[in-house]
Amino acid sequence: MSERQERLFVLEASGGGRLFSVNPDGSDKKVLVTGCRIPDGVAVDAEAGHIYWTNMGVPQENDGSIERVDLDGGNRTTIVPSGGTHTPKQLHLETVGQKLYWGDREGMRVMRCDLDGSNVETLVQTGQGEDDSRDETRWCVGVAVDPVGGHLYWTQKGPSDAGLGKLLRAGVDLPAGQGAAERDDIEVLFDGLPEPIDLELDLVERMLYWTDRGDPPRGNSVSRSPMKPPDEQRAPEILLTHLMEGIGIALDPDGGRMYVTDLAGSVYAAGLDGSDRREILVAQGNLTGIARAVLQPTRRT
């Protein structure tokens, strides 16, 4: 039986759209999928042997989709067809409820579905129609779920370099009798953020991590804050700076590490407190989503 293996799974939006994997030190790069339509968010279900990712498609055409492959890149299939979501961004696998969650940017919503793509639902709706979709403060991008606390977290990024981004949360499920556009349980944890993008949760230490694009010194950074109600929040702790349009983030809480991507094509590794930062990959194209997984041993016959 081979040993368990830790891998990073990374999306490249340029170069025809690729999904590749590497070791945590950046070695042994393997291209698993090509021809993705501007991929953005990736999630790995190591136990079931699947990798999921979102395709933004062409935002003006409302043709986003979600695909799935096996861990070796085989059996590629579309689970949410083109147009089933508008411009899907970060993708989150919630293993307790066996659901996929994602932010839909121009769709101005947070959505979820079953792992086979069925039962697509809208949980948050921040606007309707073309006029609203031009308002970038309504754009939902990053998403993460806390099944223990029962909360759904997401970002609304705002215009580039405008400092109008928000980080919000609400219940995982819609309140009884309410719709996605008028639910009354939404809490704003932070506003006035540079340009918040992707989210990750450390459910053991109860910490929320996110990437920001936008202007320095607060932008192009990774920040964190305790997962507390708005009235208990303090200024976020900035952990990493000088990213080149930071996007994806993946955590290794047990190993005390984080991994971050940016549009300039770098993958960074650092401690969860931002220490020991190093580039493990450079010049890899326009990198977007990243996920970390520990692959289970396979029996040798």
C-alpha positions in Angstrom: 0.0 0.0 0.0 1.4 3.4 -1.0 1.7 6.2 1.6 -0.8 8.9 2.1 0.0 11.9 -0.1 -0.6 15.6 0.4 -1.3 17.6 -2.8 -2.3 21.1 -3.8 -4.8 21.6 -6.6 -4.5 24.8 -8.5 -6.5 26.5 -11.3 -4.9 28.6 -14.1 -7.3 30.9 -15.9 -4.8 31.7 -18.7 -3.3 29.2 -21.1 -6.6 27.7 -22.2 -7.7 27.1 -18.6 -5.9 24.3 -16.6 -6.2 22.4 -13.4 -2.9 21.0 -12.1 -1.6 19.5 -8.9 1.7 19.8 -7.1 3.3 18.7 -3.8 3.3 21.2 -1.0 6.8 22.3 -1.9 5.8 23.0 -5.5 7.4 19.9 -6.9 6.0 17.2 -9.2 3.6 19.4 -11.2 0.9 17.3 -13.0 -1.6 18.9 -15.4 -4.9 17.1 -14.8 -7.4 19.0 -17.0 -7.1 21.5 -19.9 -9.7 23.6 -21.8 -11.5 25.0 -18.7 -13.6 28.1 -19.4 -11.9 30.6 -17.1 -11.8 28.4 -14.0 -11.9 30.1 -10.6 -12.8 28.0 -7.6 -11.7 24.4 -6.8 -12.6 21.9 -4.1 -11.4 18.3 -3.5 -13.4 15.4 -2.1 -10.5 13.1 -1.4 -12.6 10.4 0.2 -14.9 10.1 -2.8 -12.1 10.7 -5.3 -13.4 13.8 -7.0 -12.2 17.3 -7.8 -14.8 20.0 -8.5 -14.2 23.4 -10.1 -16.2 26.4 -11.3 -16.0 27.9 -14.8 -16.8 31.6 -15.0 -17.3 31.4 -18.7 -18.0 34.8 -20.4 -19.6 37.0 -17.8 -21.8 38.9 -20.3 -23.2 35.7 -21.6 -24.5 34.1 -18.3 -22.9 30.8 -19.2 -21.1 29.7 -16.0 -20.8 26.0 -15.1 -19.4 23.5 -12.6 -17.4 20.4 -13.6 -16.0 17.4 -11.8 -13.2 14.9 -12.5 -11.6 12.0 -10.7 -8.3 12.7 -8.8 -6.3 11.5 -11.8 -8.1 13.8 -14.2 -10.3 11.1 -15.7 -14.1 10.9 -16.1 -14.6 14.6 -16.6 -18.3 15.6 -16.4 -20.4 18.7 -16.1 -22.6 18.7 -13.0 -24.1 22.3 -13.2 -24.5 23.0 -16.9 -23.7 26.2 -18.8 -26.1 28.9 -17.6 -27.0 27.0 -14.4 -25.1 29.7 -12.7 -23.9 33.1 -14.1 -20.3 33.7 -13.1 -19.3 31.2 -10.4 -16.3 32.1 -8.3 -14.9 30.4 -5.2 -16.2 26.8 -4.6 -16.6 25.3 -1.1 -17.2 21.6 -0.3 -19.2 21.1 2.9 -18.7 17.5 3.8 -21.1 17.2 6.7 -24.1 18.2 4.6 -22.6 16.9 1.4 -23.1 20.1 -0.5 -21.2 22.4 -2.8 -21.4 26.2 -2.2 -20.2 29.0 -4.4 -20.4 32.7 -5.0 -22.0 33.9 -8.3 -20.5 37.3 -9.1 -22.6 38.9 -11.8 -25.5 36.6 -10.7 -25.2 38.6 -7.4 -26.0 35.5 -5.3 -24.6 32.7 -3.1 -25.7 29.2 -4.3 -25.4 25.6 -3.4 -26.2 22.1 -4.8 -25.8 18.5 -4.1 -22.5 16.8 -5.1 -24.1 15.5 -8.3 -25.2 19.0 -9.3 -28.9 18.5 -8.4 -31.0 20.6 -6.1 -29.4 23.9 -7.1 -30.5 26.6 -4.6 -30.0 30.3 -4.2 -29.3 31.2 -0.5 -28.4 34.9 -0.9 -29.6 37.3 -3.6 -28.1 40.8 -3.5 -29.7 42.3 -6.7 -31.7 41.6 -9.8 -31.2 42.5 -13.4 -28.6 44.1 -15.6 -28.6 47.5 -13.8 -27.9 45.9 -10.4 -25.3 43.6 -11.9 -23.2 46.6 -12.9 -23.0 47.5 -9.2 -19.8 45.7 -8.0 -20.7 46.1 -4.4 -23.4 43.4 -5.0 -20.9 40.9 -6.4 -20.6 37.8 -4.3 -17.2 36.1 -4.7 -15.7 34.1 -1.8 -17.7 31.6 0.2 -17.2 29.3 3.2 -19.4 27.3 5.6 -19.2 26.6 9.3 -21.5 23.6 9.8 -20.9 23.6 13.6 -21.9 27.2 14.1 -24.5 27.0 11.4 -23.2 29.9 9.4 -22.5 30.7 5.8 -19.8 33.3 5.1 -19.2 35.2 1.9 -17.5 38.3 0.4 -18.9 41.1 -1.7 -15.8 42.5 -3.3 -16.8 46.0 -4.6 -15.1 47.9 -7.4 -11.3 47.6 -8.0 -9.3 49.6 -5.5 -12.4 51.2 -4.1 -12.3 50.0 -0.5 -16.0 49.1 -0.5 -15.7 45.4 0.1 -17.7 43.5 2.7 -17.4 40.2 4.5 -20.8 38.9 5.7 -22.5 35.9 7.2 -25.9 34.4 7.6 -27.5 31.1 8.5 -26.6 28.1 6.3 -30.3 27.7 5.5 -32.9 30.2 4.6 -35.0 31.4 7.5 -38.5 29.9 7.4 -40.8 31.8 5.1 -38.1 34.0 3.7 -36.5 34.2 0.3 -32.9 34.7 -0.7 -33.4 38.4 -1.5 -35.1 39.4 1.8 -33.7 37.2 4.5 -33.3 39.1 7.8 -30.4 37.2 9.3 -27.5 38.7 7.3 -24.7 40.1 9.5 -21.9 42.4 8.1 -18.7 41.4 9.9 -16.5 43.9 8.1 -17.0 46.6 5.6 -14.7 49.1 3.9 -12.3 46.2 3.0 -10.0 46.8 0.0 -11.4 44.1 -2.3 -12.1 40.8 -0.4 -11.9 37.7 -2.6 -11.6 34.1 -1.3 -12.3 32.8 2.2 -11.2 29.8 4.3 -12.1 28.8 7.8 -10.1 27.2 10.6 -12.9 25.4 12.4 -10.7 24.2 15.3 -9.2 27.6 16.2 -12.4 29.4 15.0 -10.6 31.7 12.7 -11.6 33.3 9.4 -8.9 33.9 6.7 -9.4 35.8 3.4 -7.5 37.3 0.5 -7.8 40.9 -0.5 -7.0 42.5 -3.9 -6.9 46.3 -4.1 -4.4 48.9 -3.0 -1.6 48.5 -0.4 -1.1 48.6 2.5 -4.3 46.8 3.4 -4.9 45.4 -0.1 -3.1 42.6 -2.0 -3.0 40.8 1.3 -4.1 37.9 3.5 -6.0 38.7 6.7 -7.7 36.8 9.5 -10.1 37.4 12.3 -11.9 35.3 14.9 -15.3 33.9 13.8 -17.3 36.1 16.2 -20.5 38.3 15.8 -20.1 41.8 14.4 -20.2 43.5 17.8 -17.3 41.4 19.0 -15.1 42.0 15.9 -11.9 44.0 16.0 -9.7 45.2 13.1 -8.5 42.3 11.0 -4.9 41.0 11.5 -3.0 41.4 8.2 -0.7 38.3 7.7 0.7 38.6 4.2 1.2 41.7 2.0 2.7 42.5 -1.4 0.7 39.9 -3.3 0.2 40.6 -7.0 -3.6 40.5 -7.0 -4.2 37.7 -4.4 -7.0 35.3 -5.1 -7.0 31.7 -3.8 -6.3 30.5 -0.3 -6.1 27.0 1.3 -5.3 26.1 4.9 -3.5 23.2 6.5 -4.5 23.8 10.1 -2.8 20.6 11.4 0.5 21.5 9.8 0.1 25.2 10.7 0.4 26.3 7.0 -1.5 28.3 4.4 -1.1 28.4 0.6 -2.1 31.4 -1.5 -2.2 32.1 -5.2 -2.1 35.4 -7.2 -2.9 36.5 -10.7 0.8 37.0 -11.4 1.3 33.2 -11.3 2.8 32.6 -7.9 1.9 30.1 -5.2 3.0 31.1 -1.7 3.4 29.0 1.4 3.5 30.5 4.9 2.7 29.8 8.5 -0.9 30.5 9.6 0.5 33.6 11.3 2.1 34.8 8.0 5.6 33.8 9.1 8.1 31.9 6.9 6.6 33.1 3.7 8.1 31.6 0.5 7.2 31.2 -3.1 6.9 27.6 -4.1 5.9 28.3 -7.7 6.3 31.4 -9.9 5.3 32.4 -13.4 2.5 29.8 -13.7 0.0 32.0 -15.6 -3.0 33.7 -14.1 -3.7 31.6 -11.0 -7.1 31.6 -9.3 -8.4 28.9 -6.9 -6.3 26.6 -4.8 -7.3 23.6 -2.6 -5.3 21.2 -0.4 -6.1 17.6 0.1 -4.6 14.5 1.7 -5.0 11.6 -0.6 -5.7 8.2 0.9 -3.3 5.3 0.3 -4.1 3.1 -2.7 -3.5 -0.6 -2.7 -1.0 -2.0 -5.1 -2.1 -5.2 -6.9 
